[in-house]
Amino acid sequence: MLTGLTVSQAVRDEATKYFTFNYPQGNFQSAPYSLTMSVPTAGTLKIDSETTVPTTLMKIFGYQTLPVTASCSATQDFVNTDIMLVFDLSGSMNCAPGGAGDCGGSEQTGSKIAALREAATSLYDTLEPAQTQLYQNNLRLRYGFVNYNSSVNVGRILYQRNPNWLVQNWTYQSRTPNFVDGTTFLNGKSACNSAYTRDSEVSQFDASWTGVAGGWWLKSNRCSVIIETTSNNEGYSYGQRTLDVRQHLASNLSATETKTEVPIWQLIGTNRKVPETPYVRDDLPYERKSIWNGCIEERNTNAAAIDGGTSRLRTR
């Protein structure tokens, strides 16, 4: 692997092997040739060479040999690499292959956990030269480890260690209902909650309205409805939506095992089953609550801060 703008002997030897494999010395009775190697830019190796080959027919015209030249280059294209190892630490790993249960909670001779340790160490030792070479080229090979017994909940562990390792808000692809105040034509809870059956009536209030996607009777005794229009026949605007996830992160604390359902956002038109009716579409907004189970997703790594100093995780 190239380091800087110099050609080491190891690089020269390896490049010579590749070149002479494709064009051996003496091929087609060519004259001996030498290779001129250079590094025009960091990470790029250039090879120039020239030789001559004897002619047959061209000797009639006075050409005893003809020149053959070659110029080629190869560029290293390495990237920052992450390797994530998932370790099974359940009780059965105490046993040798074929063993049952957890072998009394004690590691046995020839156990699966011993083989796991050996395999993980062997992987690291095998990749250590590559790790060193990447580092020499301002790149990084990183390892991550996830242990599990019956489940994996790495997000809660990270949050317990340092809440700032996870983002406080994140932008998701979502939709926003186009609410309007429909109290003037849907006055009363019953009328409002059945607004989706009143499509034929809304155009008399606004010629651009074509239907109602759903209605919600508010605590303020007003009716909020999702209106379908000639320019938006679904009643929703789609796009990026930034959500504050701090309350969600705190809904499942690993330190105290405190679990508290928290509202996420209003879900509308979910075709949920209304308990007192058959399975029908209701289109009624309702508040969805949830407990974070610790699922996370890593954001795109910042190569300028590959040590993770500015890279946070987002919840899922």
C-alpha positions as CSV (number, residue, x, y, z in Angstrom):
1,M,0.0,0.0,0.0
2,L,1.3,3.4,-0.9
3,T,2.3,5.8,1.9
4,G,2.8,9.4,1.0
5,L,4.5,10.3,-2.3
6,T,7.4,7.8,-2.2
7,V,7.6,4.3,-3.7
8,S,8.8,1.8,-1.0
9,Q,10.6,-1.3,-2.0
10,A,7.7,-3.4,-0.9
11,V,5.4,-1.5,-3.3
12,R,8.0,-1.7,-6.1
13,D,8.3,-5.5,-5.7
14,E,4.6,-6.0,-5.7
15,A,4.0,-3.8,-8.7
16,T,6.8,-5.5,-10.6
17,K,5.1,-8.9,-10.0
18,Y,1.8,-7.6,-11.5
19,F,3.5,-6.0,-14.5
20,T,5.8,-9.0,-15.4
21,F,2.9,-11.4,-15.0
22,N,1.0,-9.6,-17.8
23,Y,4.2,-9.0,-19.9
24,P,7.0,-11.3,-18.9
25,Q,10.6,-10.4,-19.8
26,G,11.5,-11.7,-23.2
27,N,7.9,-12.0,-24.4
28,F,7.8,-12.0,-28.2
29,Q,11.6,-11.9,-28.1
30,S,11.4,-8.4,-26.7
31,A,14.5,-6.7,-25.3
32,P,15.0,-6.5,-21.6
33,Y,13.0,-3.6,-20.1
34,S,12.9,-1.8,-16.8
35,L,10.1,-0.1,-14.9
36,T,10.0,3.5,-13.9
37,M,7.6,4.1,-11.0
38,S,6.4,7.3,-9.6
39,V,3.6,8.7,-7.5
40,P,2.1,11.7,-9.3
41,T,-0.6,12.2,-6.6
42,A,-1.1,10.7,-3.2
43,G,-2.5,7.1,-3.6
44,T,-1.7,6.8,-7.3
45,L,1.1,4.7,-8.6
46,K,2.3,5.3,-12.2
47,I,4.5,2.9,-14.2
48,D,6.3,3.7,-17.4
49,S,8.3,1.2,-19.5
50,E,9.6,0.7,-23.0
51,T,11.3,-2.1,-25.0
52,T,11.7,-3.2,-28.6
53,V,10.5,-6.3,-30.4
54,P,12.2,-7.8,-33.5
55,T,10.4,-7.6,-36.8
56,T,9.9,-10.1,-39.6
57,L,8.3,-8.5,-42.7
58,M,9.4,-5.0,-41.7
59,K,13.0,-6.0,-42.1
60,I,12.4,-5.6,-45.9
61,F,11.9,-1.9,-45.3
62,G,14.9,-1.6,-43.0
63,Y,13.2,-1.9,-39.7
64,Q,15.0,-4.5,-37.6
65,T,13.0,-3.7,-34.4
66,L,10.0,-1.7,-33.4
67,P,9.5,0.2,-30.1
68,V,6.9,-0.8,-27.6
69,T,6.0,1.6,-24.8
70,A,3.5,1.3,-21.9
71,S,2.3,3.7,-19.4
72,C,-0.3,2.7,-16.7
73,S,-1.5,3.8,-13.3
74,A,-3.5,2.5,-10.4
75,T,-5.2,4.4,-7.7
76,Q,-6.0,3.2,-4.2
77,D,-9.6,3.7,-3.4
78,F,-10.0,3.0,0.3
79,V,-12.8,4.1,2.6
80,N,-13.3,4.4,6.3
81,T,-14.7,1.0,7.4
82,D,-16.8,0.0,10.3
83,I,-17.1,-3.6,11.5
84,M,-19.9,-4.5,13.9
85,L,-19.6,-7.8,15.8
86,V,-22.7,-9.3,17.5
87,F,-21.9,-11.7,20.3
88,D,-24.2,-14.3,21.7
89,L,-23.6,-14.3,25.5
90,S,-26.6,-16.5,26.4
91,G,-26.1,-19.2,29.0
92,S,-25.8,-22.0,26.4
93,M,-22.5,-20.5,25.3
94,N,-21.0,-21.9,28.5
95,C,-21.4,-25.4,27.0
96,A,-19.5,-27.3,24.5
97,P,-21.2,-27.7,21.1
98,G,-24.1,-30.1,21.6
99,G,-24.5,-29.3,25.3
100,A,-27.9,-28.4,26.7
101,G,-29.0,-25.6,29.0
102,D,-26.5,-23.2,30.5
103,C,-24.2,-25.9,32.0
104,G,-24.9,-24.8,35.5
105,G,-23.8,-21.2,34.7
106,S,-20.1,-22.2,34.5
107,E,-18.0,-22.2,31.4
108,Q,-17.0,-25.8,30.4
109,T,-13.9,-27.0,28.6
110,G,-14.2,-26.5,24.8
111,S,-17.1,-24.1,25.3
112,K,-18.7,-22.2,22.6
113,I,-17.9,-18.9,24.3
114,A,-14.2,-19.9,24.3
115,A,-14.4,-20.5,20.5
116,L,-16.2,-17.1,20.1
117,R,-13.4,-15.3,22.0
118,E,-10.8,-17.0,19.8
119,A,-12.6,-16.2,16.6
120,A,-13.0,-12.5,17.5
121,T,-9.3,-12.2,18.5
122,S,-8.3,-14.0,15.3
123,L,-10.4,-11.6,13.2
124,Y,-8.8,-8.6,14.8
125,D,-5.3,-10.0,14.4
126,T,-6.0,-10.8,10.7
127,L,-7.2,-7.3,10.0
128,E,-4.6,-5.5,12.0
129,P,-2.2,-4.9,9.1
130,A,-5.1,-3.5,7.0
131,Q,-6.0,-1.3,10.0
132,T,-2.5,0.0,10.2
133,Q,-2.3,0.7,6.5
134,L,-5.6,2.6,6.5
135,Y,-4.4,4.7,9.4
136,Q,-1.3,5.6,7.5
137,N,-3.6,7.0,4.8
138,N,-5.7,9.1,7.2
139,L,-8.4,6.5,7.2
140,R,-9.8,4.4,10.0
141,L,-11.1,0.8,10.6
142,R,-13.4,0.9,13.6
143,Y,-15.0,-2.0,15.5
144,G,-18.3,-2.1,17.3
145,F,-19.6,-4.8,19.7
146,V,-23.1,-5.7,20.6
147,N,-23.7,-8.4,23.2
148,Y,-27.0,-10.0,23.6
149,N,-28.6,-12.6,25.8
150,S,-32.2,-12.8,25.0
151,S,-32.5,-9.4,23.3
152,V,-30.4,-6.4,22.2
153,N,-31.1,-2.9,23.6
154,V,-27.9,-0.9,22.8
155,G,-29.8,2.4,22.6
156,R,-30.8,2.4,26.2
157,I,-27.3,1.5,27.3
158,L,-25.9,4.4,25.3
159,Y,-28.5,6.8,26.6
160,Q,-27.7,5.8,30.2
161,R,-24.0,6.4,29.5
162,N,-24.4,9.8,27.9
163,P,-27.8,11.2,26.6
164,N,-25.9,13.6,24.4
165,W,-24.7,10.7,22.3
166,L,-28.2,10.6,20.8
167,V,-29.8,13.4,18.9
168,Q,-32.5,15.5,20.6
169,N,-34.6,15.8,17.4
170,W,-34.5,14.3,13.9
171,T,-36.2,14.9,10.6
172,Y,-38.3,12.1,9.1
173,Q,-40.2,11.6,5.9
174,S,-43.8,12.1,7.0
175,R,-47.1,13.8,6.2
176,T,-49.0,16.7,7.7
177,P,-52.8,16.9,7.6
178,N,-54.4,20.0,6.0
179,F,-56.6,20.9,8.9
180,V,-59.3,23.6,8.7
181,D,-61.9,24.8,11.2
182,G,-65.1,23.1,10.2
183,T,-67.3,24.1,13.1
184,T,-69.6,26.3,11.0
185,F,-70.8,23.4,8.9
186,L,-70.1,20.4,11.2
187,N,-71.3,21.7,14.6
188,G,-71.4,19.0,17.2
189,K,-69.3,16.0,18.1
190,S,-71.3,13.4,16.3
191,A,-71.3,15.4,13.0
192,C,-67.6,16.2,13.3
193,N,-66.5,12.6,14.0
194,S,-68.5,11.4,11.0
195,A,-67.1,14.2,8.8
196,Y,-65.7,11.7,6.3
197,T,-69.3,10.9,5.2
198,R,-70.0,14.5,4.3
199,D,-68.0,14.8,1.1
200,S,-71.0,16.1,-1.0
201,E,-71.6,19.0,1.3
202,V,-68.3,20.7,1.7
203,S,-68.1,22.3,-1.8
204,Q,-70.9,24.7,-0.8
205,F,-68.6,26.3,1.7
206,D,-65.6,26.5,-0.6
207,A,-65.7,25.7,-4.3
208,S,-62.2,24.2,-4.2
209,W,-63.1,21.7,-1.5
210,T,-63.9,18.2,-2.9
211,G,-64.2,16.1,0.2
212,V,-63.4,15.5,3.9
213,A,-60.6,13.0,4.9
214,G,-61.6,13.1,8.5
215,G,-62.8,15.1,11.4
216,W,-61.9,15.5,15.1
217,W,-64.0,17.1,17.8
218,L,-61.7,19.2,19.9
219,K,-61.9,19.8,23.7
220,S,-62.6,23.5,22.9
221,N,-65.9,22.3,21.3
222,R,-64.7,23.0,17.8
223,C,-64.5,20.7,14.8
224,S,-61.2,20.3,13.1
225,V,-61.4,18.6,9.7
226,I,-58.9,17.5,7.0
227,I,-60.1,18.9,3.7
228,E,-59.5,17.4,0.3
229,T,-59.2,20.0,-2.4
230,T,-58.9,20.3,-6.2
231,S,-55.2,20.8,-5.8
232,N,-54.7,18.2,-3.1
233,N,-57.1,15.3,-3.3
234,E,-55.6,13.5,-0.3
235,G,-55.8,16.2,2.3
236,Y,-52.2,15.7,3.4
237,S,-48.9,17.5,2.6
238,Y,-45.9,15.1,2.3
239,G,-42.4,16.0,3.1
240,Q,-39.7,16.2,5.8
241,R,-40.9,16.7,9.4
242,T,-38.7,17.4,12.3
243,L,-39.7,15.7,15.6
244,D,-38.4,16.3,19.1
245,V,-37.5,12.8,20.4
246,R,-36.3,13.8,23.9
247,Q,-39.5,12.6,25.7
248,H,-39.4,9.4,23.7
249,L,-35.8,8.7,24.7
250,A,-36.7,9.1,28.4
251,S,-39.6,6.8,28.2
252,N,-37.5,3.7,28.9
253,L,-34.7,4.3,31.4
254,S,-32.2,1.5,31.7
255,A,-30.8,2.7,35.0
256,T,-34.2,2.5,36.9
257,E,-36.1,0.2,34.5
258,T,-38.8,2.9,34.5
259,K,-41.1,2.6,31.5
260,T,-43.6,5.4,30.7
261,E,-45.7,5.6,27.6
262,V,-45.4,9.0,25.9
263,P,-47.3,10.5,23.0
264,I,-45.5,10.4,19.7
265,W,-47.7,12.3,17.3
266,Q,-51.2,12.2,16.0
267,L,-51.8,9.4,13.5
268,I,-54.7,10.0,11.1
269,G,-56.4,7.7,8.7
270,T,-54.8,4.5,9.9
271,N,-57.7,2.2,9.3
272,R,-57.6,1.1,12.9
273,K,-60.4,-1.0,14.2
274,V,-63.1,0.8,16.1
275,P,-64.0,-1.5,19.1
276,E,-67.7,-1.0,18.8
277,T,-67.9,-1.5,15.0
278,P,-66.7,-3.9,12.4
279,Y,-63.2,-3.4,10.9
280,V,-63.7,-0.1,9.1
281,R,-61.7,2.9,8.1
282,D,-62.4,5.7,10.6
283,D,-60.0,8.5,9.6
284,L,-60.2,9.8,13.1
285,P,-57.1,11.5,14.6
286,Y,-56.0,9.9,17.8
287,E,-52.9,10.2,19.9
288,R,-50.5,7.4,19.6
289,K,-48.4,6.5,22.6
290,S,-45.2,4.4,22.6
291,I,-42.3,3.3,24.7
292,W,-38.8,3.4,23.1
293,N,-37.2,0.0,23.0
294,G,-33.7,1.2,22.3
295,C,-33.5,0.9,18.6
296,I,-31.1,3.3,17.0
297,E,-29.6,4.1,13.6
298,E,-26.2,5.6,13.1
299,R,-26.1,8.8,11.0
300,N,-23.6,9.0,8.1
301,T,-20.1,9.0,9.5
302,N,-18.3,12.3,9.5
303,A,-15.0,11.5,7.9
304,A,-13.4,14.7,9.4
305,A,-14.3,13.5,12.9
306,I,-14.1,9.7,12.4
307,D,-13.4,9.1,16.0
308,G,-17.1,9.8,16.6
309,G,-16.7,13.1,18.3
310,T,-19.5,14.8,16.3
311,S,-21.4,11.8,15.1
312,R,-24.6,11.1,17.1
313,L,-27.2,8.4,16.8
314,R,-30.8,8.8,16.0
315,T,-33.7,6.8,17.4
316,R,-35.8,4.5,15.4
